[in-house]
Every structure is written in C-alpha cells, then in structure tokens.
Amino acid sequence: MKMPDDEIRAIVAETLAEQHRLHQESIGAIVLKAVASVLASFGIEDDDRKEVRADFQHLRRWRKSVEQAQNYTFKAVITVIVTGLVGAVWLGVKVMLGK
C-alpha cells in the first residue's frame, strides 16, 4: 500500500520539527550549564542571585552618580573660565576707557 505524498510530507515535517525542538532544548541546557559554571568559578552560586543583582544595581547607581559629578565639574570649570575671560575683557575695557 502506497502512502499519499501529503502524508509523507507531514510525517517528514513533524519529524524535522521534533528534531529541531530537541536540538534547541539541548543547546539551551548546554548554555545554561556553561553560564552556571562560569558564575560558579567567580564564586557566584545560584542562591546568591538576589545579592548579585543588588550589587550590580548599586554599581550602576554609583557609575551614574560619578558621571553626573563629572558633568557638573565640567560645567563648573567652563563657567570659571568664561567668567575669568569676561572679567579680563571688562578690565581691559575699563582701562581703555580710563585713559
């Protein structure tokens, strides 16, 4: 008895889809295991996830505050330089008008 081509195609497609799903699951398991071993080599265990997340959040806040302080420092330096230049120009104008 010969099977219709549609049935054969459906069986082949189902088989390929199942193989693809199994392949993706195995890749996911391998990646998860690799990441877990790398984190464990750094001394970070699965139980420490909340603490590690809090540490990273703290580092992000610290980095942003340092960037903000640098921005304010830059603005202050520019303000001092411009004020000094304007003051020098003003003194030059006063001296020129005074003669």
Disulfide bonds with the S-S distance in Angstrom:
none
